[in-house]
Amino acid sequence: MRVDIISDTVCPWCYVGKRNLDKAMLSTGMPKSSITWRPFLLVPPSQWQADWGDAALTEGVDKVAFYDKRFGKDEWKQWQPRLEAALQNAGVVGFTMTGRTGPSWDSHRLLSWTHATHGGEKQHVLSETLFKAYFTEGKPLCNHQVLLDAAVAAGLPESEVSAVLADPKAFDEQARKELAIGTAMGVRGVPFFIIKGPRGEETVSGGQPPEVLAAAIQRVM
């Protein structure tokens, strides 16, 4: 059994999906070591730089200002209550729309490195600490200190993580290969789950409830 999750670490519905998958896997007995997180970019670094300048690449920008510019000042506030309710139902405590946001690429490099060197279960733990830093603490995942703190909180070696973050080429090619998986499949929205088992393959799109994910897992087990 295997679950690939195509996701962006700055997508709130991906946090909903992660928490709901945890519940689905618990109910079906599927081990977390079978999960692999794959990258998706809602906004590429080049667009961040063009829209917000060089400083946005490492320090991020104000989240509310970003949402206003990307979605429209009144538009995103219309779907905010639905999102907050979904996060609450998923068990996320302390979600905030405030804080800072920025490019997520380095977080994807870090996730790719984690899976390759420390395994799927540790990568899954890191996904949680990254989501928590961004969605409940308002910290930008383009900032290397934020990423380092999240990795250490996930139990990863500080010196190894520092070395990966300091080298922009570290796991960049690997992460780009993984990014191409979603592109090749035509994935346009995340989270996107690819669930593979002895009885076939299922795909599930969006922040679906735990029972939907559990049913998909059971169909291929």
N, C-alpha and C positions, 0 to 999 in steps of 0.2 A: 504494500500500500504506500502511496505517496501523494502528497498535496503540494502543488506549486501555487504560490500566491503572487500574482502580479499586482504590485502596489506602489504607491508613493507615500513616503513617510510624512508628508505634509497634507495628506488627504484625510479629513476627519471620518469619512465613511470607511476608510481602510482600518481605522482604529475600531470602529463598530464591528467590521468584519473579523478582525483579529480576535476580539473578545468573544464574539458569537461562535467562531470556529473552536476556540478553547472549550466552550461548553459542549459543542457537538462532538468533539474528540473525546471528551470525558465520558459522554453518554454512550459512545460506540466502542470505547476502549482502544482507540487509535493512538499510538505514541507520538509525542511532539517531535521526536527525532526524525519523523518521516516528513516534516514540513521543510520546504525551501522557499525563501522569499526572493522574488525576482523584481528588478527595478522597472519603474515607469516614471516618466517625467511629465507632470502637469504643466510646468513652465521650465523650459531649458535654461541653463545658465546664461547663454548668449542673449536671451530675451530679457532676463533680469538685468544684465549689464546695459542693454540698450534702453530699457525703460527707466532704470533707477540709478545707473552709474556704477562705477567700480566698487564703491564702498559696500554696496548691497551684496557683493559676492562673499564677503567675509563677516559683515556685521548685520546684514539684513535690513529690513525696513519695518515701519510700523504696520502691524497686521490690518488694522482698520482702514488705514490709508490704502493699503494694497487691495483689500476687498472692495473698497469704494471704486477704485480705478478699474479693477478687472471685471467686476460684476455689476457695478452701478450702485450708487449710495443707498437706494431704497430696495433694490432687487434682493441682495443677499440677506437683508433683515427679514424678508418674507419667508425664507426657508430656514432661518435660524432656529425657530421653536421646534420644528420637526427634527432637525439635526440634534438639538440638545436633548430631546425626548429619547431619540434612538441611542445616544451615548449613555444616558441615564439607565435605560433598560438593559444596556450591555454591561452595566456595572462600573462605568467610568465616573469617578468622583472628582469634582473640582475643575471640570472643563471650562475654559475661558476663550473668548474670541479676541482677547487683547494680547499684548506682547509684541513680539517681532517675528517676522518670517523672512525667508530667503531661499536661495537655491538648495536643493536637497541632494545634489549629486554625490558629495563626499559621504553622506550617510549611506548611500547605496554601495559605494566602494567599500565602506566599512562592513556592511552586511555581507557582501560577497566574500571578503577576506575572512570574516568570522565563520561562515559556513565551511570554507575550504580548510581552515586551520583548526577550528574548534567544534565543528559539527552543527547539525541542524537544530538540535535542542538549544544550544547556546545562542545560535542566531535568532531563534524564536524569542528567547529571553531579551536579547538586545532590541528586537523590534518593540517590545513593551516599554523598555526604558527610553527609547527614542520617542515613541508616541507620547509618553508621559511628560518628557521634557518639553515637547513642543505644545501639546494640547492642554496640559494642566499647569505648566510653569511658564508658558509664554516665551520659551527660549528658542532662538533661531538655529536650525540644524545646519546652517552654513558655517557656524562658528566652531572652530576646532576645540576650544575648551569645553563647549557644551557637548560635543560629540565624545570627547575624552571622558568627561564626567559620566555620561550615559553608559559608555562601554565599561568603565570601572564598576558602576552600579550593577551591571549585568554579570560581573565576575570575570571580566577579561583582563589580561595583564597590561598594566599601564604603559610599560616600556614598549611593548609590541604595538599597541594601538597608536602611541605617539609616533612611532616610526612609519606606520601606514599613512597617517594623516599628514606627516611632513613631506611625503613623497607623492606628488600629484599623479605620478604614473603607476603607483602601487595599486594593483587590481583594477586599474582603469579599463584596460582591454577586456578583462574578464567580465566586468560589470556591463560593458557595452555589448558583449556577446549575449549576455542575459537580457539586456534591454531589447535586443533584436527578436527575442522569442515572442514577446507581446506584439511587436510590430508585424511580424510574419503572420500572426494569427488574426490580425486586424482588430486587436483590442483597443477600444477608444475610451473606455471608462473603467475605473478601478474602485474597489478591489475586484479581481477576477481570479476565480479559483479553478485550478485544473486538478481534478481528483482521479487518480489512477489506481486500479486494483486488479485482481485476477479475473474479475468479471467484466472488465471494460473501463471506459473513461467517461467522466461526467464533467461538465463545466458549469459553474455558477457565477453569475455576475451581480455585483452590488453588495451592499451591507445587509445581506439576508438574515432572517431569524435563525437561531440555532437549530430548530427542527428541520428547516429546509436543507441546511448543510449536513445534518445528521442523516437525513433520508438519502441524500446523494452519496454519502460515504457508504451507507448500508447497501445501496444498489450495486456497488462495484466490489464489495468485500467478498 
